[in-house]
Every structure is written in C-alpha cells, then in structure tokens.
Amino acid sequence: MTTYKEQQEGKKYLVLVKEGEVIGTFGNLKKLSDYVTDEKFYKYNTLIRKEFPIVCLDYIIYKVDHH
C-alpha cells in the first residue's frame, strides 16, 4: 500500500493563466476546456495535441509538478 505522499509525488497540474492572472488549476485538460467559455479557445481535441506551455488568445496553460 502506498502512502498519500507517494501518490502525490508524480502528479502534474494544469494552471490556466489569462493576462498574467491565474484563473484556475485543473487536474486534466477536459475539465479545463469545459471551464473556458470563450468560443475561439481551442477545443479539447486540439489541446491534447499541443506541447506545453499552450498559448491561445490571451490564455496560457502551464503543466506544473505537485509540491
């Protein structure tokens, strides 16, 4: 059985930033793409094919380690 600390060590989170302000953090791209209501923002199928950091309009998506 693994400890909670061991489970969290490998986790990555997605941070959504708009114009320098953090909008939110997400565990997966599907939830992030559902959260953004801008019609011109990339759809989920496009996001999964991009390399990080992803830049779209005024948004930037970073993939960060859990600390």
Contacts in CASP RR format, 6 or more apart in sequence:
PFRMAT RR
TARGET T0000
AUTHOR 0000-0000-0000
METHOD contacts of the structure
MODEL  1
MTTYKEQQEGKKYLVLVKEGEVIGTFGNLKKLSDYVTDEKFYKYNTLIRK
EFPIVCLDYIIYKVDHH
8 66 0 8 1.000
9 66 0 8 1.000
10 65 0 8 1.000
10 66 0 8 1.000
11 65 0 8 1.000
11 66 0 8 1.000
12 63 0 8 1.000
12 64 0 8 1.000
12 65 0 8 1.000
12 66 0 8 1.000
13 25 0 8 1.000
13 26 0 8 1.000
13 27 0 8 1.000
13 63 0 8 1.000
13 64 0 8 1.000
13 65 0 8 1.000
13 66 0 8 1.000
14 25 0 8 1.000
14 26 0 8 1.000
14 27 0 8 1.000
14 28 0 8 1.000
14 29 0 8 1.000
14 32 0 8 1.000
14 61 0 8 1.000
14 62 0 8 1.000
14 63 0 8 1.000
14 64 0 8 1.000
15 22 0 8 1.000
15 24 0 8 1.000
15 25 0 8 1.000
15 61 0 8 1.000
15 62 0 8 1.000
15 63 0 8 1.000
15 64 0 8 1.000
16 22 0 8 1.000
16 23 0 8 1.000
16 24 0 8 1.000
16 25 0 8 1.000
16 26 0 8 1.000
16 32 0 8 1.000
16 35 0 8 1.000
16 36 0 8 1.000
16 59 0 8 1.000
16 60 0 8 1.000
16 61 0 8 1.000
17 23 0 8 1.000
17 59 0 8 1.000
17 60 0 8 1.000
17 61 0 8 1.000
17 62 0 8 1.000
18 58 0 8 1.000
18 59 0 8 1.000
18 60 0 8 1.000
19 58 0 8 1.000
20 60 0 8 1.000
23 59 0 8 1.000
24 35 0 8 1.000
26 32 0 8 1.000
26 35 0 8 1.000
29 44 0 8 1.000
29 47 0 8 1.000
29 48 0 8 1.000
30 44 0 8 1.000
32 47 0 8 1.000
32 61 0 8 1.000
33 41 0 8 1.000
33 42 0 8 1.000
33 43 0 8 1.000
33 44 0 8 1.000
33 47 0 8 1.000
34 44 0 8 1.000
36 59 0 8 1.000
38 57 0 8 1.000
38 59 0 8 1.000
40 57 0 8 1.000
41 56 0 8 1.000
41 57 0 8 1.000
41 59 0 8 1.000
42 50 0 8 1.000
42 54 0 8 1.000
42 56 0 8 1.000
47 54 0 8 1.000
47 61 0 8 1.000
52 61 0 8 1.000
52 62 0 8 1.000
52 63 0 8 1.000
53 60 0 8 1.000
53 61 0 8 1.000
53 62 0 8 1.000
53 63 0 8 1.000
54 60 0 8 1.000
54 61 0 8 1.000
END
